[in-house]
């Protein structure tokens, strides 16, 4: 599964980034370069998908792709797909259609905590309903345990009423999923009559690759989050409470964003925060990436924006150095980066 996903990512890069760029996105590396490239190449859905993946593992996966004649690797570790590799990508896009529902960057802060809250709440509620107060919780995460305890105290209603509401919303959602997706969700739930299985146990039971089961589960949750943010499944909405605020790459990026919203310029923030201009520019690019309402007009004119976008389309590249050589030295790398944050949108500077 990992080698297939890596091939899909390398296909998106088209040789413009190294194999280690893919590793950083899969790891969820919170660097300006990883976040920016994830956006430019539409790879942010894969963000933090395999946080423990190592450089050595990526190199082994790449070696497998070479041996299968799906890629050719250059001396500087950039991969170009062969015709066989391109054919494989077309097959993978059909076979792994569920990958399109992944949104790792958007739901970075949501995924793990939501699932722990939901599964512990269901376990606790079913135990209390049968007046069985002594049980081993499915997670030792203290924050999640405290959250569930508070919710049970706030929800001063009959256990059966709450269980019925959760059952109705979960069933309503799972009816829109495939049989496999539903089995993965339900198979992990614990109650007095059922001990939830781990993803490893589910993979063994279903005789499927563990990574495959893991990615399907994650994509299913992201599909659910899309629906929750559209005000569906009211009984499940509280489980995303307090988790929807954008998570900046660093606390310092968050501070810069707050100053920008207060109307300070880059130069003013550089002086106020005593940081390098390049650092503040990285923060501005990140803000532009995640907030589609953020105006990039203060940083380049309408004409400059169109010049950069036209250059990217004419050269069919997102290489910053190549774009700057094309548009001229009067355009800074920052101007090019900020323009590219709106490349695939209907944004029109005014």
Legacy VTK file of the C-alpha trace (Angstrom):
# vtk DataFile Version 3.0
C-alpha trace
ASCII
DATASET POLYDATA
POINTS 350 float
0.000 0.000 0.000
2.744 2.478 0.918
4.600 1.922 -2.332
1.379 2.525 -4.276
0.699 5.768 -2.440
4.293 6.852 -2.939
3.956 6.207 -6.663
0.836 8.401 -6.756
2.745 11.171 -5.006
5.778 10.917 -7.280
3.428 11.066 -10.238
2.101 14.397 -8.937
5.637 15.742 -8.497
6.565 15.034 -12.146
10.224 15.072 -11.183
10.083 18.590 -9.719
10.741 17.509 -6.127
12.847 14.746 -4.591
11.545 11.516 -3.087
12.271 12.999 0.340
9.679 15.696 -0.258
7.094 12.915 -0.334
8.534 11.517 2.897
8.124 14.880 4.644
4.469 15.124 3.613
3.710 11.559 4.703
5.450 12.270 8.010
3.500 15.470 8.473
6.623 17.599 8.766
5.548 21.088 9.773
7.996 23.016 7.638
7.168 25.833 5.255
8.592 23.813 2.349
6.550 20.667 3.065
3.298 22.571 3.562
3.856 24.735 0.505
4.742 21.796 -1.750
1.819 19.820 -0.386
-0.471 22.584 -1.573
1.248 23.282 -4.897
1.187 19.611 -5.926
-2.209 18.830 -4.343
-0.635 16.407 -1.869
-1.873 17.869 1.412
-4.498 15.085 1.641
-1.543 12.724 2.357
-0.194 14.979 5.122
0.716 13.050 8.309
-0.609 9.798 6.823
2.422 7.795 7.998
4.114 9.917 10.701
6.698 7.250 11.551
7.906 6.609 7.994
11.693 6.902 7.775
14.127 7.990 5.095
15.401 4.414 4.846
11.886 3.057 4.371
11.171 5.550 1.598
14.410 4.572 -0.135
13.437 0.879 0.042
10.005 1.655 -1.393
11.614 3.664 -4.196
13.954 0.753 -4.932
10.910 -1.514 -5.304
9.310 0.978 -7.703
12.539 0.989 -9.745
12.715 -2.798 -9.827
9.157 -2.912 -11.132
10.202 -0.427 -13.830
7.600 2.097 -12.738
10.060 4.948 -12.170
13.509 6.143 -13.214
15.499 7.836 -10.461
17.942 10.653 -11.189
21.206 11.259 -9.351
19.543 14.006 -7.287
16.756 11.635 -6.142
14.005 12.916 -8.419
11.673 10.278 -9.840
10.185 10.262 -13.318
7.465 7.742 -14.086
7.890 5.355 -16.989
5.023 4.476 -19.321
4.478 1.368 -17.164
4.406 3.590 -14.092
1.859 5.927 -15.645
-0.326 2.938 -16.530
-0.059 1.695 -12.941
-1.116 5.116 -11.629
-4.254 5.030 -13.778
-5.154 1.643 -12.297
-4.430 2.793 -8.741
-6.676 5.829 -9.085
-9.551 3.470 -9.889
-8.654 0.838 -7.292
-8.014 3.364 -4.524
-10.894 5.740 -5.202
-11.328 6.141 -1.443
-7.987 8.003 -1.305
-9.761 11.009 -2.829
-11.607 11.419 0.469
-8.380 11.859 2.440
-7.741 15.367 3.757
-4.826 14.953 6.139
-3.874 18.625 6.364
-7.413 19.895 6.946
-8.196 17.238 9.548
-4.749 16.946 11.108
-5.947 18.045 14.533
-9.266 16.215 14.318
-8.704 12.610 13.318
-7.067 10.892 16.277
-8.861 12.771 19.054
-12.312 12.464 17.462
-11.974 8.706 17.126
-10.740 8.246 20.696
-13.564 10.420 22.036
-16.218 8.562 20.095
-15.030 5.047 20.857
-14.487 5.723 24.573
-17.862 7.461 24.860
-19.683 4.540 23.254
-17.816 2.071 25.446
-18.562 4.053 28.614
-22.192 4.745 27.782
-22.987 1.110 26.999
-21.306 0.014 30.232
-23.241 2.555 32.317
-26.489 1.619 30.604
-26.045 -1.911 31.943
-24.875 -0.509 35.305
-21.374 -1.937 34.837
-19.095 0.775 36.173
-15.919 -1.319 36.391
-14.221 -1.729 33.009
-10.888 -1.071 31.302
-11.149 2.020 29.059
-10.034 1.596 25.458
-7.664 4.573 25.780
-5.451 5.874 28.574
-5.416 9.372 27.071
-6.270 11.547 30.081
-7.568 14.488 28.029
-9.963 12.215 26.143
-11.095 10.560 29.389
-11.805 13.973 30.940
-13.704 15.072 27.839
-15.920 11.971 27.926
-16.557 12.433 31.642
-17.620 16.060 31.100
-19.906 15.093 28.241
-21.588 12.420 30.327
-22.169 14.985 33.072
-23.527 17.587 30.664
-25.720 15.074 28.879
-28.145 14.589 31.773
-30.527 12.300 29.919
-31.419 8.657 29.655
-28.591 6.450 28.440
-30.893 4.674 26.005
-31.946 7.968 24.418
-28.326 8.934 23.840
-27.417 5.490 22.528
-30.354 5.571 20.121
-29.265 8.960 18.757
-25.672 7.796 18.238
-26.829 4.550 16.652
-29.156 6.415 14.270
-26.456 8.842 13.103
-23.736 6.213 12.781
-26.026 3.916 10.837
-27.143 6.789 8.611
-23.515 7.566 7.782
-22.347 3.960 7.369
-25.171 3.265 4.919
-23.371 5.647 2.538
-20.101 3.721 2.947
-18.846 0.502 1.417
-19.202 -2.757 3.328
-15.472 -2.730 4.098
-15.551 0.842 5.395
-18.497 0.046 7.660
-16.891 -3.151 8.972
-13.701 -1.287 9.865
-15.635 1.341 11.850
-17.975 -1.079 13.631
-15.264 -3.671 14.245
-13.306 -1.247 16.446
-16.211 -0.315 18.729
-16.288 -1.729 22.255
-19.299 -2.527 24.441
-20.048 -4.981 27.268
-20.770 -7.634 24.665
-17.941 -6.832 22.248
-14.270 -5.957 22.617
-13.230 -3.679 19.789
-10.519 -4.983 17.503
-7.356 -3.112 16.589
-6.645 -2.279 12.970
-3.998 -5.015 12.993
-6.564 -7.557 14.185
-9.095 -6.371 11.615
-6.521 -6.679 8.849
-5.776 -10.237 9.950
-9.466 -11.081 10.182
-10.223 -9.603 6.746
-6.959 -10.924 5.271
-6.000 -7.506 3.999
-2.859 -5.383 4.256
-2.711 -3.448 7.547
-1.700 -0.197 5.848
-4.629 -0.599 3.465
-7.069 -0.997 6.371
-5.507 2.001 8.115
-5.853 4.287 5.073
-9.431 3.164 4.375
-10.333 3.910 7.989
-8.725 7.337 7.865
-10.445 8.200 4.568
-13.793 7.094 6.022
-13.352 9.385 9.023
-12.459 12.291 6.749
-15.604 11.634 4.751
-17.550 11.767 8.015
-15.877 15.052 9.001
-16.953 16.595 5.687
-20.539 15.716 6.548
-20.286 16.896 10.149
-18.986 20.274 9.009
-22.055 20.474 6.756
-24.302 20.124 9.825
-25.198 16.476 9.316
-25.393 13.801 12.044
-26.153 16.080 14.983
-25.479 13.390 17.605
-21.898 13.047 16.327
-21.101 16.746 15.935
-20.117 17.330 19.591
-17.165 14.957 19.141
-15.375 17.499 16.926
-15.951 20.297 19.428
-12.895 22.475 19.997
-10.877 20.666 17.320
-11.733 22.645 14.178
-9.395 25.627 14.540
-6.525 25.579 12.069
-3.331 24.201 13.547
-0.427 26.349 12.417
2.896 24.651 11.801
4.362 26.400 14.851
3.284 28.738 17.636
5.440 31.454 16.089
3.488 31.147 12.809
0.267 31.567 14.779
1.594 34.750 16.419
2.510 36.195 13.022
-0.960 35.369 11.679
-2.571 37.227 14.575
-0.432 40.304 13.871
-1.281 40.172 10.167
-4.980 40.103 11.028
-4.409 43.188 13.157
-3.211 44.976 10.025
0.552 44.995 10.570
2.817 44.787 7.520
5.620 42.276 7.081
8.239 44.943 7.826
6.427 45.962 11.008
6.185 42.345 12.157
9.891 41.770 11.442
10.743 44.673 13.748
8.178 43.799 16.409
9.057 40.112 16.581
12.790 40.476 15.852
12.699 37.662 13.313
14.174 37.314 9.835
12.024 38.529 6.960
12.177 35.076 5.330
10.621 33.556 8.452
7.722 36.027 8.450
7.236 35.459 4.703
6.958 31.711 5.375
4.196 32.469 7.873
2.361 34.669 5.352
2.482 31.908 2.733
1.129 29.395 5.247
-1.743 31.701 6.155
-2.564 32.191 2.476
-2.518 28.431 1.942
-5.005 27.536 4.618
-7.281 30.610 4.500
-8.856 31.171 1.058
-10.268 34.513 2.237
-6.803 35.883 3.057
-5.961 38.616 0.556
-2.601 38.412 -1.185
-3.159 41.820 -2.792
-0.830 43.682 -0.375
2.083 41.589 -1.629
1.741 41.835 -5.406
-0.338 43.629 -8.018
-2.961 42.110 -10.272
-0.534 42.302 -13.190
2.265 40.632 -11.231
-0.066 37.859 -10.101
-1.166 37.077 -13.664
2.421 37.235 -14.936
3.464 34.538 -12.444
0.455 32.298 -13.082
0.886 32.591 -16.849
4.557 31.688 -16.467
3.696 28.590 -14.427
1.216 27.489 -17.071
3.510 28.289 -20.007
6.446 26.397 -18.499
4.235 23.717 -16.940
6.338 23.873 -13.797
6.195 24.884 -10.152
9.974 25.171 -9.779
10.540 28.524 -8.134
13.996 29.078 -9.632
12.780 28.328 -13.153
9.781 30.614 -12.742
11.918 33.466 -11.458
14.328 33.143 -14.364
11.314 33.414 -16.674
9.553 36.388 -15.039
12.703 38.307 -14.105
14.593 39.407 -11.000
12.040 42.125 -10.244
9.870 39.270 -8.905
10.993 37.905 -5.551
10.660 34.249 -4.580
8.121 35.358 -1.986
5.959 37.005 -4.659
6.046 33.803 -6.712
5.213 31.616 -3.709
2.319 33.823 -2.609
0.873 33.919 -6.146
1.011 30.135 -6.431
-1.163 29.765 -3.327
-4.044 30.919 -5.532
-3.027 29.116 -8.716
-5.898 26.614 -8.835
-8.584 28.900 -7.476
-10.828 31.523 -8.976
-8.912 34.208 -7.073
-8.679 37.576 -8.803
-6.529 40.295 -7.184
-8.157 43.718 -7.101
LINES 1 351
350 0 1 2 3 4 5 6 7 8 9 10 11 12 13 14 15 16 17 18 19 20 21 22 23 24 25 26 27 28 29 30 31 32 33 34 35 36 37 38 39 40 41 42 43 44 45 46 47 48 49 50 51 52 53 54 55 56 57 58 59 60 61 62 63 64 65 66 67 68 69 70 71 72 73 74 75 76 77 78 79 80 81 82 83 84 85 86 87 88 89 90 91 92 93 94 95 96 97 98 99 100 101 102 103 104 105 106 107 108 109 110 111 112 113 114 115 116 117 118 119 120 121 122 123 124 125 126 127 128 129 130 131 132 133 134 135 136 137 138 139 140 141 142 143 144 145 146 147 148 149 150 151 152 153 154 155 156 157 158 159 160 161 162 163 164 165 166 167 168 169 170 171 172 173 174 175 176 177 178 179 180 181 182 183 184 185 186 187 188 189 190 191 192 193 194 195 196 197 198 199 200 201 202 203 204 205 206 207 208 209 210 211 212 213 214 215 216 217 218 219 220 221 222 223 224 225 226 227 228 229 230 231 232 233 234 235 236 237 238 239 240 241 242 243 244 245 246 247 248 249 250 251 252 253 254 255 256 257 258 259 260 261 262 263 264 265 266 267 268 269 270 271 272 273 274 275 276 277 278 279 280 281 282 283 284 285 286 287 288 289 290 291 292 293 294 295 296 297 298 299 300 301 302 303 304 305 306 307 308 309 310 311 312 313 314 315 316 317 318 319 320 321 322 323 324 325 326 327 328 329 330 331 332 333 334 335 336 337 338 339 340 341 342 343 344 345 346 347 348 349
